[in-house]
Amino acid sequence: MRRRRLGLALAAGGAAAALGPSGAVAQAPASARVAAAWTLDEVLPGQQTIVVYVQWGGCQNAPDAVARETATSVTIDATVARIAVPPDTACPDVAVFGPVDVPLARPLGGRPIQGPNETWAPGGALSTLRSLPQTTPAPPAYAAFTPGFVGLAPLDALRLALAYREPVRIVAGRRLPGRPRIVSQTPGPGTTPITLDDGLAPPLPPLRLVMSP
């Protein structure tokens, strides 16, 4: 069963609020699309959909991302719509993060994921939420589960585990045709909750990733 994390909005003062699936903070005709920051979130079963978290601001909405594929790499281009507002209208001072599914023409198969405006500073809504003071409890809507690693290049898998702050061990398995890639994971995707209250949750079980060298 696919789980969906909601978007996260952070106002300048640090308060968090849940958003709907669109994550829109204003509604008006969009005048243009502009590049947006993004971070890798997971690979879905079948390896033909990558989930990324896209960041946008108060006078932007409608996040989107597309993949440019070659035989050796996948390049993600994320954009958001710039909302047309009257000149005397101030945009809300918020940063918003939301998930976007990026379809691939063929399975990922260990191709490195890259792209302009990519950030690995541990990414997306989860790391931002985790950085809130412990006196600000995480809303239940932000409960997350172990992401999907199968199909990722080993370096991308390591970066993703660090972004989720999961202890990880990558071991070599049977050599398979194709590029080096993660071929299995324990625990499986979507099976183990990741709690977001730093220092208050029990330690996560180590994540074991098996790669085809």
Order of alpha helices (4+ residues) and beta strands (2+ residues): beta-beta-beta-beta-beta-beta-beta-beta-beta-alpha-beta-alpha-beta-beta-beta-beta
